[in-house]
Amino acid sequence: MPQPIDTGSYQSPEERRPAVPLPIERKPRLHDPYAAFRFGDFALFTAGNLLSITGRLMLAVAVEWEIYARTLPAGHLADRVSRKRIILVSQIFSGLASVALAIVSWKHLAIPSIAPLRGANGTLAAIARLFERHHPVFHFDDPSVPLIYLLLLIGASARTFSWAARTAFFPTLVSRDAFSNAVTWNNSIFQIGSVVGPAVSGLLVAFVGFPFVYLLDALCASLFFLLVLPIRRSAQKREQTGVSTWKSLIAGVRFVFRRKVILATITLDLFAVLLGGATALMPIFADQILHVGPVGLGWMRAMPAIGAFGTALAVAHLPPMKQAGKTLLWCVSGFGIATIIFGLSKAFWLSLGVLFFVGAFDSVSVIIRGSIVQLITPDEMRGRVSSVNNIFIGTSNEFGALESGLTAALFGPVVSVVAGGIGTILVVLGVAFRWPETRKIGALDRNLR
């Protein structure tokens, strides 16, 4: 008899084909706000960087007030030489300069008024008379003042080499997918140092003295040296040694000018810092407008960093920005508006409040700009591009301080700060229309090359 057909076991030709395993449904990758710290070398570098920045900002506030009180009644090398070695050597020179500053400050009354120092003071006095219109009581007759300027020049030169090397060094300590997170935390560490340094410095200047602050900066530089020392040498891509120094530097400049996004972000920061920086005038605001003395100056210098750190911490815990370009433009505009309000403020609490927002807006722009520059730049070019960036930004910081001082001398500190804030907003409008691609920058976790 024919067997009955088992319809329950029947398989169509399609069903008889070998089964294809279904794709495993993966859970979305969670955002890790501490991804960069999973790398031990980055953690060591960051700890040392925090100490170094804290000491440097302590020194900056102390020097500002000491000079004010006494007068009122490297990128190419970072691509060819070990960046770690540059950082270590720079810390030695920076620490020695700080020790020398402590000695000069401590023994300033015993420094003989020899001819070179008298000549240097005469030059400084002539410059002050040329530009100063509001406070003719400034004088330069303390022999220690030219020595302080000389030691600051030495320390600043060492930090210039160190900063270019640090900027190019820390991206090699983490993987590419953790890089944006590393930039955020690197900026956060800078802001922590910027909070602790000025606040502590103001108290130490008021109750202990200038020499102690300078010695603490030397100690911080030494600790940074010891923390960087055990970091393993990174797989740094270096340029061929046959390339001349001049051609190498020109190559870095050409790279920046060919990448319009990098050029736009550097230009934005260059002129924003040049026009909108009120830091150089804070001693005048603290003394003559707000009447809060060195302790108040310390808090004024710290408040932008408090705002910046809080903002950077929030950015680290949030998913990557989706519209980084527009965010950058809006934040620099906010920086300019807050600067204008600070210039007009006569109340200490209001000044501290707007300085908080100055730091908050600046923090976001620093994170975005730093991520863009480093993600677009290949490793073998990072030292030179970082140097070009630092030359522009560092120069704008110094010329911005000069511009603020000159305009304050001619028109008063309030006009200087307010005009700078207005100029910053005009620069944002100019960059937005000159380089429209800036407005189109999307998420920073994508490949921007």
C-alpha positions as CSV (number, residue, x, y, z in Angstrom):
1,M,0.0,0.0,0.0
2,P,1.2,3.5,-0.7
3,Q,2.4,5.3,2.3
4,P,0.4,8.3,3.4
5,I,2.0,11.6,2.7
6,D,3.2,13.3,5.8
7,T,2.2,16.9,5.0
8,G,3.5,18.1,8.3
9,S,7.1,17.3,7.3
10,Y,6.9,18.7,3.8
11,Q,9.6,21.3,2.9
12,S,9.5,23.6,-0.2
13,P,12.7,24.0,-2.3
14,E,13.3,27.3,-0.5
15,E,13.0,25.6,2.9
16,R,15.4,22.8,1.9
17,R,18.2,25.3,1.3
18,P,20.9,25.5,4.0
19,A,19.8,27.7,6.8
20,V,21.5,31.1,6.9
21,P,22.1,32.3,10.4
22,L,20.2,35.5,11.3
23,P,22.4,38.5,12.1
24,I,22.9,39.0,15.8
25,E,21.2,42.1,16.9
26,R,23.9,44.2,18.6
27,K,23.1,46.6,21.3
28,P,24.0,50.2,20.6
29,R,27.5,51.1,21.8
30,L,27.2,53.0,25.0
31,H,29.0,56.4,25.3
32,D,31.9,56.1,27.7
33,P,32.7,59.5,29.2
34,Y,36.0,58.2,30.6
35,A,37.2,56.3,27.5
36,A,40.5,58.3,27.4
37,F,41.4,57.3,30.9
38,R,41.4,53.6,30.0
39,F,44.8,54.3,28.6
40,G,47.4,54.4,31.3
41,D,49.9,56.7,29.5
42,F,47.1,59.3,29.0
43,A,46.3,59.1,32.7
44,L,50.0,59.7,33.7
45,F,50.3,62.6,31.2
46,T,47.0,64.1,32.3
47,A,48.0,64.1,36.0
48,G,51.3,65.8,35.2
49,N,49.6,68.2,32.9
50,L,47.2,69.2,35.6
51,L,50.1,70.0,38.0
52,S,52.0,71.9,35.4
53,I,49.0,74.1,34.4
54,T,48.1,74.7,38.0
55,G,51.6,75.9,38.8
56,R,51.8,78.0,35.6
57,L,48.5,79.8,36.4
58,M,49.6,80.4,40.0
59,L,52.7,82.0,38.7
60,A,50.8,84.1,36.1
61,V,48.5,85.6,38.7
62,A,51.4,86.3,41.1
63,V,53.5,87.9,38.4
64,E,50.7,90.1,37.3
65,W,50.1,91.5,40.7
66,E,53.8,91.8,41.6
67,I,54.6,93.8,38.4
68,Y,51.4,95.9,38.9
69,A,52.4,96.5,42.6
70,R,56.1,97.3,41.7
71,T,55.1,99.8,39.0
72,L,52.3,101.5,40.9
73,P,53.5,103.6,43.5
74,A,58.0,74.7,18.6
75,G,56.3,72.4,16.3
76,H,58.9,71.6,13.7
77,L,61.0,70.0,16.4
78,A,58.0,68.0,17.7
79,D,57.9,66.2,14.3
80,R,61.7,65.5,14.2
81,V,62.6,65.0,17.8
82,S,60.9,62.9,20.4
83,R,58.0,64.9,21.8
84,K,58.5,63.3,25.2
85,R,62.1,64.5,25.3
86,I,61.0,68.0,24.4
87,I,58.4,68.1,27.2
88,L,61.0,66.8,29.7
89,V,63.7,69.3,28.8
90,S,61.2,72.2,28.7
91,Q,60.0,71.4,32.2
92,I,63.6,71.6,33.4
93,F,64.1,75.1,32.0
94,S,60.6,76.2,33.2
95,G,61.3,75.0,36.7
96,L,64.7,76.7,36.8
97,A,63.2,79.9,35.6
98,S,60.6,79.7,38.4
99,V,63.3,79.1,41.0
100,A,65.2,82.1,39.7
101,L,62.0,84.2,39.9
102,A,61.5,83.2,43.5
103,I,65.1,84.3,44.4
104,V,64.7,87.6,42.5
105,S,61.4,88.3,44.3
106,W,62.7,87.3,47.7
107,K,65.9,89.4,47.4
108,H,64.6,92.2,45.2
109,L,65.7,94.9,47.7
110,A,69.3,93.6,47.6
111,I,69.6,93.7,43.8
112,P,72.1,96.5,42.9
113,S,70.8,99.2,40.5
114,I,73.5,98.5,37.9
115,A,73.6,100.4,34.5
116,P,71.9,97.6,32.4
117,L,69.0,97.4,34.8
118,R,68.6,101.1,35.0
119,G,68.7,101.3,31.2
120,A,66.0,98.5,30.9
121,N,63.8,100.4,33.5
122,G,64.3,103.5,31.5
123,T,63.0,101.8,28.3
124,L,60.0,100.4,30.1
125,A,59.2,103.8,31.6
126,A,59.5,105.4,28.1
127,I,57.0,102.9,26.7
128,A,54.7,103.5,29.6
129,R,54.8,107.3,29.1
130,L,54.2,106.9,25.4
131,F,50.9,105.0,25.8
132,E,49.7,105.6,29.4
133,R,47.2,108.5,29.7
134,H,45.0,107.6,32.7
135,H,47.5,106.7,35.4
136,P,50.8,108.7,35.1
137,V,51.9,107.5,38.6
138,F,53.4,104.3,37.1
139,H,57.1,104.3,37.5
140,F,60.0,101.9,36.8
141,D,62.8,102.2,39.3
142,D,62.9,98.8,40.9
143,P,66.0,96.8,39.6
144,S,64.1,93.5,39.9
145,V,61.5,94.4,37.3
146,P,63.7,94.0,34.2
147,L,65.0,90.7,35.7
148,I,61.4,89.5,36.2
149,Y,60.6,90.2,32.6
150,L,63.8,88.4,31.4
151,L,63.0,85.3,33.5
152,L,59.4,85.4,32.2
153,L,60.8,85.4,28.7
154,I,63.0,82.3,29.4
155,G,60.1,80.5,31.0
156,A,57.7,81.4,28.2
157,S,60.2,80.2,25.6
158,A,60.5,76.8,27.4
159,R,56.7,76.5,27.6
160,T,56.3,77.4,23.9
161,F,58.4,74.3,23.0
162,S,56.6,72.2,25.6
163,W,53.1,73.3,24.5
164,A,53.7,72.3,20.9
165,A,55.1,69.0,22.0
166,R,52.2,68.3,24.4
167,T,49.6,69.1,21.8
168,A,51.1,66.7,19.3
169,F,52.0,64.1,22.0
170,F,48.7,63.3,23.8
171,P,46.8,62.2,20.6
172,T,49.3,59.3,20.4
173,L,48.4,58.1,23.9
174,V,44.8,57.0,23.0
175,S,43.1,55.2,20.1
176,R,41.3,57.2,17.4
177,D,37.8,56.4,18.7
178,A,38.7,57.8,22.1
179,F,40.4,60.9,20.7
180,S,37.5,63.3,21.0
181,N,36.9,62.2,24.6
182,A,40.7,62.8,25.2
183,V,40.4,66.3,23.8
184,T,37.5,67.0,26.1
185,W,39.3,65.8,29.2
186,N,42.5,67.5,28.2
187,N,40.6,70.8,28.1
188,S,38.9,69.9,31.4
189,I,42.2,69.4,33.1
190,F,43.4,72.7,31.8
191,Q,40.3,74.3,33.3
192,I,40.8,72.6,36.7
193,G,44.3,74.0,36.8
194,S,43.0,77.3,35.8
195,V,40.5,77.2,38.7
196,V,42.9,76.0,41.4
197,G,46.0,78.0,40.3
198,P,44.6,81.5,40.3
199,A,42.4,81.0,43.4
200,V,45.3,79.5,45.5
201,S,47.7,82.1,44.1
202,G,45.6,85.0,45.2
203,L,45.5,83.7,48.7
204,L,49.2,82.9,48.8
205,V,50.1,86.3,47.4
206,A,48.0,88.0,50.0
207,F,49.1,85.9,53.1
208,V,52.5,84.3,52.2
209,G,54.3,86.1,49.4
210,F,55.4,86.0,45.8
211,P,58.5,83.8,46.2
212,F,56.5,80.9,47.7
213,V,54.2,80.8,44.6
214,Y,57.1,80.7,42.2
215,L,58.7,77.8,44.2
216,L,55.4,75.9,44.0
217,D,55.4,76.4,40.2
218,A,58.9,74.9,40.1
219,L,57.7,72.0,42.2
220,C,54.8,71.4,39.8
221,A,57.1,71.4,36.8
222,S,59.3,68.8,38.5
223,L,56.4,66.5,39.3
224,F,55.2,66.8,35.7
225,F,58.7,65.7,34.6
226,L,58.5,62.6,36.9
227,L,55.1,61.6,35.7
228,V,55.9,61.9,32.0
229,L,59.2,60.0,32.4
230,P,57.7,56.5,32.6
231,I,55.4,56.9,29.6
232,R,56.4,54.5,26.9
233,R,57.7,56.1,23.7
234,S,54.8,56.4,21.2
235,A,54.8,55.1,17.7
236,Q,55.4,58.6,16.4
237,K,55.6,59.0,12.7
238,R,58.5,61.4,12.0
239,E,59.3,63.3,8.8
240,Q,62.4,62.3,6.9
241,T,65.5,64.0,8.3
242,G,66.6,65.0,4.8
243,V,63.9,67.6,4.6
244,S,65.2,71.1,5.5
245,T,63.7,73.0,8.5
246,W,62.4,75.8,6.3
247,K,60.6,73.5,3.9
248,S,59.2,71.5,6.8
249,L,57.7,74.6,8.4
250,I,56.4,75.8,5.1
251,A,54.7,72.4,4.6
252,G,52.9,72.8,7.9
253,V,51.7,76.3,6.9
254,R,50.5,75.0,3.5
255,F,48.6,72.2,5.1
256,V,46.7,74.6,7.3
257,F,45.9,77.0,4.4
258,R,44.8,74.1,2.2
259,R,42.3,72.7,4.8
260,K,39.7,75.5,4.9
261,V,38.0,74.1,7.9
262,I,41.3,74.3,10.0
263,L,42.0,77.8,8.6
264,A,38.5,79.0,9.5
265,T,38.6,77.6,13.1
266,I,42.1,79.0,13.7
267,T,41.1,82.4,12.2
268,L,38.0,82.5,14.4
269,D,40.0,81.8,17.6
270,L,42.9,84.1,16.5
271,F,40.8,87.2,16.2
272,A,38.4,86.3,19.1
273,V,41.3,86.1,21.5
274,L,43.0,89.1,19.9
275,L,39.9,91.3,20.3
276,G,37.9,89.7,23.1
277,G,40.4,88.8,25.8
278,A,40.0,90.8,29.0
279,T,42.5,88.8,31.0
280,A,45.4,91.3,30.7
281,L,43.2,94.0,32.2
282,M,41.9,92.0,35.2
283,P,44.4,93.6,37.6
284,I,43.1,97.0,36.7
285,F,39.4,95.9,37.0
286,A,40.2,94.2,40.4
287,D,42.0,97.3,41.8
288,Q,40.4,100.4,40.3
289,I,36.9,99.4,39.2
290,L,35.7,96.5,41.5
291,H,38.1,97.2,44.4
292,V,38.6,93.6,45.4
293,G,42.5,93.4,45.6
294,P,44.6,90.3,44.9
295,V,42.2,87.8,46.4
296,G,39.4,89.1,44.2
297,L,41.8,89.0,41.2
298,G,42.4,85.3,41.9
299,W,38.7,84.6,41.9
300,M,38.2,86.7,38.7
301,R,40.9,84.6,37.0
302,A,39.5,81.4,38.3
303,M,35.8,82.0,37.4
304,P,36.2,81.5,33.6
305,A,37.9,78.2,34.4
306,I,35.1,77.1,36.7
307,G,32.6,77.8,33.9
308,A,34.8,76.0,31.4
309,F,35.4,73.0,33.6
310,G,31.7,72.5,34.3
311,T,30.9,72.8,30.6
312,A,33.6,70.4,29.6
313,L,32.5,67.9,32.2
314,A,29.0,68.1,30.8
315,V,30.3,67.7,27.2
316,A,32.3,64.6,28.3
317,H,29.2,62.9,29.6
318,L,26.9,63.8,26.7
319,P,26.9,62.1,23.3
320,P,29.1,63.7,20.6
321,M,27.8,67.0,19.1
322,K,25.8,66.6,15.9
323,Q,26.2,70.2,14.7
324,A,29.7,71.1,15.8
325,G,30.1,74.0,13.3
326,K,27.0,75.9,14.3
327,T,27.7,75.3,18.0
328,L,31.2,76.7,17.5
329,L,30.0,79.9,15.9
330,W,27.2,80.4,18.6
331,C,29.7,79.8,21.4
332,V,32.2,82.4,20.2
333,S,29.4,84.9,19.8
334,G,28.3,84.2,23.4
335,F,32.0,84.7,24.4
336,G,31.8,88.2,22.8
337,I,28.5,89.1,24.5
338,A,29.7,88.0,27.9
339,T,32.9,90.0,27.4
340,I,30.8,93.2,26.7
341,I,28.8,92.7,29.9
342,F,32.0,92.2,31.9
343,G,33.4,95.5,30.6
344,L,30.2,97.4,31.6
345,S,29.8,95.7,35.0
346,K,30.5,97.6,38.2
347,A,29.4,94.9,40.6
348,F,31.8,92.1,41.6
349,W,29.1,89.4,41.7
350,L,27.9,90.3,38.2
351,S,31.5,90.3,36.9
352,L,32.1,86.8,38.3
353,G,28.9,85.6,36.8
354,V,29.7,86.8,33.2
355,L,33.3,85.5,33.6
356,F,31.7,82.1,34.3
357,F,29.9,82.2,30.9
358,V,33.1,83.5,29.2
359,G,34.8,80.3,30.3
360,A,31.8,78.1,29.5
361,F,31.5,79.4,25.9
362,D,35.3,79.3,25.4
363,S,35.5,75.7,26.6
364,V,33.1,74.4,23.9
365,S,35.0,76.3,21.2
366,V,38.3,74.9,22.4
367,I,37.0,71.3,22.4
368,I,35.5,71.6,18.9
369,R,38.5,73.4,17.4
370,G,41.0,71.0,19.0
371,S,39.1,67.9,17.8
372,I,38.8,69.3,14.2
373,V,42.5,70.2,13.9
374,Q,43.8,66.9,15.4
375,L,41.4,64.6,13.5
376,I,42.1,66.2,10.1
377,T,45.9,66.3,10.6
378,P,48.0,63.1,10.0
379,D,50.3,62.1,12.8
380,E,53.5,63.0,10.9
381,M,52.2,66.6,10.5
382,R,50.7,67.1,13.9
383,G,53.8,68.8,15.4
384,R,54.1,71.4,12.6
385,V,50.3,72.0,12.4
386,S,50.2,72.3,16.2
387,S,53.1,74.8,16.0
388,V,51.3,76.9,13.4
389,N,48.1,76.8,15.5
390,N,50.1,77.7,18.6
391,I,52.0,80.5,16.8
392,F,48.7,82.0,15.7
393,I,46.9,81.5,19.0
394,G,49.9,82.3,21.2
395,T,50.7,85.4,19.2
396,S,47.1,86.5,19.4
397,N,47.2,86.0,23.2
398,E,50.2,88.2,23.5
399,F,49.2,90.8,21.0
400,G,45.7,90.7,22.5
401,A,47.2,91.6,25.8
402,L,49.2,94.4,24.1
403,E,46.1,95.6,22.2
404,S,44.0,95.6,25.5
405,G,46.7,97.5,27.3
406,L,47.2,100.1,24.6
407,T,43.4,100.7,24.1
408,A,43.0,100.9,27.8
409,A,45.7,103.4,28.1
410,L,44.2,105.6,25.4
411,F,40.5,105.2,26.0
412,G,40.2,103.4,29.4
413,P,39.7,99.8,30.4
414,V,35.9,99.7,30.0
415,V,36.1,100.9,26.4
416,S,38.9,98.5,25.6
417,V,36.9,95.4,26.8
418,V,33.6,96.4,25.3
419,A,35.1,97.2,21.9
420,G,36.9,93.9,22.0
421,G,33.6,92.0,22.6
422,I,31.9,93.8,19.7
423,G,34.9,93.0,17.5
424,T,34.6,89.3,18.4
425,I,31.0,89.2,17.3
426,L,31.9,90.9,14.0
427,V,34.6,88.3,13.4
428,V,32.1,85.4,13.9
429,L,29.9,86.9,11.2
430,G,32.9,87.3,8.9
431,V,34.1,83.7,9.3
432,A,30.5,82.3,8.9
433,F,30.1,84.0,5.5
434,R,33.7,83.7,4.3
435,W,33.9,80.0,5.0
436,P,30.4,78.6,4.9
437,E,31.7,75.1,5.2
438,T,32.3,75.9,8.9
439,R,28.5,76.0,9.5
440,K,28.2,72.6,7.9
441,I,30.6,70.7,10.3
442,G,28.7,67.8,11.8
443,A,29.5,65.3,14.5
444,L,33.1,65.1,15.7
445,D,33.0,61.3,16.0
446,R,33.1,61.0,12.2
447,N,36.1,60.8,9.9
448,L,36.7,64.5,9.0
449,R,39.5,63.9,6.6
